[in-house]
């Protein structure tokens, strides 16, 4: 297999302008014709380019990109493990000598200062986003800078009066320890920078938070219906909790007029509530 970085970089550049058949051909070449390392993937930006293709409109392209990323991760992991096995002395050293603390990465440490937009305020915002992305990350500084610049550019494109507030909101969400998958998806290209820049707080929320919000919304819908509103008794529904058929129900139009009404059911035996449309 070839390991030529120049050739690999050339193929990666072709991906952005290639047609679907050409992209599939290039991905095939990358999968079978190149022996990659973590350094090579970073320097050529191959990992970032192929990672973005996992969201391609073509299912064939998306699946081929996913397979390639999976293979590369496996190959790099095997090389790392093999290298560790060849250096047993280093393992002994780490158990007997405490390693020096590695300095936390930051825009200041990686670049000194970022001059991406040549505008003082905007560059500070790029640095802020970079600091959120780089925390606990092993991804190359060039790749992370590209992402930070892309996010900031999309926010600035909107010419919003709340530009700084929006940047701060994105920064806080990227730093949220309770929602680590958000940053992971932004860094690996699952969420494109331009898309992340326009996401609402609800869209950025963790899966757990979305479930909690949905539960609260359902509870509020039940409470919103007037307590003295007509309710009909029925044995047409079976409670999923106690399996009894002693229920009351009511209906309400909770969506647009052309959508079916929502039925709210309450079990009079155990108090369990559920709804359906």
N, C-alpha and C positions, 0 to 999 in steps of 0.2 A: 504493500500500500504506500501511496505517496504521502509525504509530510511537508510538501513545499508550501510555505505560507503565502507566497506571491500568487501561486496558482489558485489556492483556496480563496484568497481575498478577491481575486478576479471573478470567480464563480459566484461569490456572495453578492458582489455588486450587480451582477446580471439578474439576480432574483427580482430586484425592484422594477425592472422594465420588461420582464419576460412574460409571455403568454402562459396560460394554464399548462399546455403540454410541455412547454419549455421549462417551466418551474418543476414539473414532475421529473423531467429528465435530469435537471441539475441536482435535485434532491437525491435521485438515484445514484448519481456520480459521487455525491458527498457521502452517501451511506456506504458504498462499496469500494470507493477508490481512495479514501483518505484515512490515515491513522492520526487521530487528533489527541491533543493534550489540553489541559486547562489553559495554559499560557497561550497556545495557538488559537484557541477559541476566543480568548479575550482580545488578542492583538488583531485578529482579522475581523472581529465583531460578528463572526459566524453564528455564535450562540444567540445573540440578540436578533439577528436577521431571521434565522430559522424559527426562533421562538415566536416571533410575531405572526408567522404563517400559520400557526396553530388556530388562529381566529379567521383564516381565509374563508371567503364565501363559498369556495369549492370544497365539498366534503373530502374529495380525493386528495386535494392539496393539504388540507388541514390534517387528515389522518397520516399522510406521508411525513409531514413536519413533526407530528407527535412521535411517530416511530423513530425518526432520526434523532430527536432530542433525547428520547429514552435510551437509544443505543449509545449516544455520546456520553450521557451520564454514567452508564454502565462501564464504558471503556475507561473513562477518567477515574472512576472509583476503583477499578481493578488495578490501574497503574499506581494509584496512590497507596493501595494496600500492599502491592508488590514492593514498592520503594521502602515502605515501613519495615517490611520483613527483612530487607537487606541491610538494615542499620540497627541491629539489636543493641549496639553500644549506646546509641542515642536514647533507646527506651530505658536502659538502666540509668542513664544520666538524669532523665526526667523524674525518676522515682527517688533519686537521692539528692537532687539539687532543685530547689524551687526556681522555676523559670521566671525571668523578669516580666513584669506586667507590660503587656502590649498597649501602646498608647491608643486611645479611642480615635477612630478615624473621624475626620471632619473636613469641611471645605477649606478651612485655614491650613490644616495639616497636609491635605492632599494637593492644594493648589496655591496656598499663600493667600491669594484673592482671585475671584472669578471675574473675568472681563468678557462675558458672553454677549451682552447687549450694548455695551458702551454707554449705559445709563445707570447712574449710581443706585437709584432706588430699585430698579428692576434687577440689577446684579445682586443686590443684597437679598432680594426675594428668591433668586435662583439659589444662592448660598443656603438660605433657610430650608428650602425644599431638599437640597442636596444633603444637608445635615440629617434630615429626617430619613432619607433613603439609605444613607451610608451606615447608620447605626447598626452594629452587629452584622454587617454585610461583608462578604468576601468577593463581591462583584467588582470588576475593574472600575477605576474612577472615571474613565472615559465613557463607559456605558451608563453609569449613574448620572454623569453630567448631561449626557444627551437626553435622558429621561426628564431631569429637572428643568432643562431649557425648554423642552417640548411642553411641559405642563405650564410653565410660566408664560410662554408665548401664547398659548390658547386663552389663558385668563386675561392677558393684556389685550388680546384681539377683541375681547368683548367691550373694551373701553368702559368698564364698569366703574362707577364712583366708589364702589366698595372693593376696589382692587386689593388693597392690603388686607382687608377683612377676609376676603376669599382665600388669599394665599395662606393666611394664618389658619383658617378653617381646614384647608387641605393638609397643612403641616401637622395640626393636632390629630387628624384622623390617621395619618401615616405613622404617628408616634404612639397610637393607642395600643397598649399592651394587651388589651382584651380582644383586639381584632387584628392579630398578626398576619392573617391570610390576605388582608387588603394590600399591605406593602409587598408581600411576596408576589401577588398577582400583578402589581404594577411593575415591579422589577423584572419579572420573567417575561413580560410582554403580553400576558393574558388580558390585562387592561391597558389599552394604548394610552399614552400621555394625554392626548387631546380628549379622549373619552373621560379619563379620570378628572380632568380639569372642570368638566361640566356635570359631574355626578352630584346628586342631591345627598343630603345626610342619610336619608332612608336607604338610598342605593348603596352607600358606603358601609352601612351597618353590617355587623357580623350576622351570620345565620342565626345564632342564638338570640340576638337582639331583635331580628325580624320576627322570629317566632313569638317572642314576648310581646312585641307591638301588636301582632295579629291577634293574640289572646286578649290583650287589653281592649282592642277595637271591638272584638266580638262581645265582650262583657258590656262595653258601653252601648252597643247596639241594643242589647237586651234591656239595659236600664233606661235607654232613651224612649222606649215604647211606654206609653203612659200606663201606670199601674191599674187605672180603672178602664183601660181599653178592653173591648170585648174579646174574650178568649173562649175558644170552643173546646169542649172535652171530647176526647176521641180514644179509641183503642186501636186506631189504624197505624200507630207508630210503636215500635218496641224500643225501650231504653237500652242503650248499649252497655250501661253499667249494671243495672239490677235485673234486666231482662223482663221487667213488668211492662204492661201495656196501658197503664193508667197515666194519661198525659193530657195536657192542655196545649193548644197552639194558637198562633195568630200570624197574620201575614202583613208585610209592609213592602212598599216599593223603595228599595235602598239603592237602586241603580237607575239607569236611564229608562224612559217610558217604554221603549221597545224591548227591554230585557224582562225576563220573568220575575215575578215577585219572590221575595225571600220569605221562607216559612221558618218561624221561631218556635221550637218545641221545648216544653219543660215537663220533666217527669214529676208527677205529684207524689210518687212513692219515695224517691231518694233525692229529688231536687236537681238531678243532672239536666244540663241544658245543651242543646245543639241546634244548628240551623242548616238549611239547604235551599237551593234555588231550583 
